[in-house]
Amino acid sequence: MAERIIEITELILRDAHQSLLATRMALEDMVPVCEDLDKAGYWSIECWGGATFDSCIRFLNEDPWERLRTFRKLMPNSRLQMLLRGQNLLGYRHYEDSVVERFVEKSAENGIDVFRVFDALNDVRNLRTAIKAVRKTGKHAQGTICYTISPVHDIASFAEMAERLLDMGCDSICIKDMAGLLKPAPAYELVKAIKESCGRDTLVHVHTHATTGVTLVSLMKAIEAGADMVDSAISSLSLGPGHNPTEAVMEMLEGTGCKTRVDMECVLRVKAHFEKIRPRYAEFMTNFSGVESQIFQSQIPGGMISNMESQLKQQGAEGKVREVLAEVPRVRQDAGFPPLVTPSSQIVGTQAVFNVLMGRYKVMTGEFADLMLGYYGATIGLKNPEVMQKAIEHARKHPISERPADLLHPEWEQLRAAALALPGCNGSDEDVLTFAMFPQVAPKFFVSRSQGPKNPGKEPSPVKADAAAAKPAASKGQLSEPVTYTVTYAGKSHQVTVAPAD
């Protein structure tokens, strides 16, 4: 009997360094391995999306669209894959439908073959436009279930979501376990349930992180249940809050009746390259390098941990990490048990930090108020009515039940006019989309782009946005008037305006 082929998606060019090195890997340190990656035999290579777009223009002075075109040129035989946040695209708010459609079209034109589309709240209404746009380009639409555990989430509800994603036209289903929460038994049960409810021919892809120490076994159990594809990262950038090693996944399958198409010699050459590169990014390396079983309680995803430590250090609260980890699940329960993945992870995590430093909901971020009020979408669980009232008072608006993007007016022409007025904007749709994603960062990038990329692994890192302004308020524990903080969290520096809470 022929061995069953298990396909592998390689994460070394995106999520691996996002999770371990705060997304600081420069393109020049990836280019030398593209030939080997292209020849290795992966089902796809994830190389774009997530936080890479933000980091390119914020820290690396690198055009993310040019990065994608470079990957396309250097890996002509590979499917290039990106992570897309549904109606949020790669930004941190919802965009009007025509902007979503334009972004997908341009991403496909520049080289993306596989779009892994997810919504932080698993609200399928926020996926519909992006999936339809991917289908229009003829590329592969991968509908994504953000895996989480809570009193209101179960195997049956996830399997039902998979059915809805297929009905929307998805080519495959991804189980996205962003925090390493997927234990072996549920992994088997979930893949089996999806195959039974959606059909045995349904392609099921499993993504997980190594954070909690159990998920290599989970991948094996998912494969035993019929999973077709799994994600991994070459060992020199794996484990900790990163991912399970590609080599380990390959070796694990020996004697099981399954095998991969991946060439180990190519993998080992890539491994050797990143073994040399990794030490240069030591200042960005997470301190969570081993197993962190407490994540089963906090549910903080792999891409957040290293930056949460950094934020607390900047605010003189290094010793508060454990308190924040304990506060995150309480905030999450108040918000209706959303899965924790960008941007919900940043929103819940930032509110947890504020609760620890200033008292529970003594101050509230605008983003958290919007999450409570439905402006990011619907959650499965009920929300804390007392916190909901605080959100209404803070935001001075009422809760909504409709799809958030339905409240938005067409904005492409306005975004285009604003972008074209900026010095250094080249007038392309790609530059307009860069501005749309990050309107505070893009203007500075457009001006400095001609200076060329900066490699933080070779140069002194630029000074991070100063969050020390939060210290006086934190020490007082209260505010008498609205204050705007610049907060660095999960690789993203952004302004948060907080107001006194009764």
Sequence and secondary structure as in RCSB ss.txt:
>XXXX:A:sequence
MAERIIEITELILRDAHQSLLATRMALEDMVPVCEDLDKAGYWSIECWGGATFDSCIRFLNEDPWERLRTFRKLM
PNSRLQMLLRGQNLLGYRHYEDSVVERFVEKSAENGIDVFRVFDALNDVRNLRTAIKAVRKTGKHAQGTICYTIS
PVHDIASFAEMAERLLDMGCDSICIKDMAGLLKPAPAYELVKAIKESCGRDTLVHVHTHATTGVTLVSLMKAIEA
GADMVDSAISSLSLGPGHNPTEAVMEMLEGTGCKTRVDMECVLRVKAHFEKIRPRYAEFMTNFSGVESQIFQSQI
PGGMISNMESQLKQQGAEGKVREVLAEVPRVRQDAGFPPLVTPSSQIVGTQAVFNVLMGRYKVMTGEFADLMLGY
YGATIGLKNPEVMQKAIEHARKHPISERPADLLHPEWEQLRAAALALPGCNGSDEDVLTFAMFPQVAPKFFVSRS
QGPKNPGKEPSPVKADAAAAKPAASKGQLSEPVTYTVTYAGKSHQVTVAPAD
>XXXX:A:secstr
   EE EEEE TTTHHHHHHHTT   GGGTGGGHHHHHHTT SEEEEEETTHHHHHHHTS   HHHHHHHHHHH 
TTS EEEEE GGGTTSSS   HHHHHHHHHHHHHHT  EEEE  TT  GGGTHHHHHHHHHHT EEEEEEE   S
TT  HHHHHHHHHHHHHTT SEEEEEETTS   HHHHHHHHHHHHHHH TTS EEEEE STTS HHHHHHHHHHT
T  EEEEB GGG STTS  BHHHHHHHTTTTTEE    HHHHHHHHHHHHHHGGGGGGG  S  S  TTHHHH  
 TTTHHHHHHHHHHTT GGGHHHHHHHHHHHHHHTT     TTHHHHHHHHHHHHHHH TTTS  HHHHHHHHTT
T   SS   HHHHHHHHHHHTS    S GGGG    HHHHHHHHHTSTT    HHHHHHHHH TTTHHHHHHHGG
G    TTTS        TTHHHHHHHT  SS EEEEEEETTEEEEEEE    
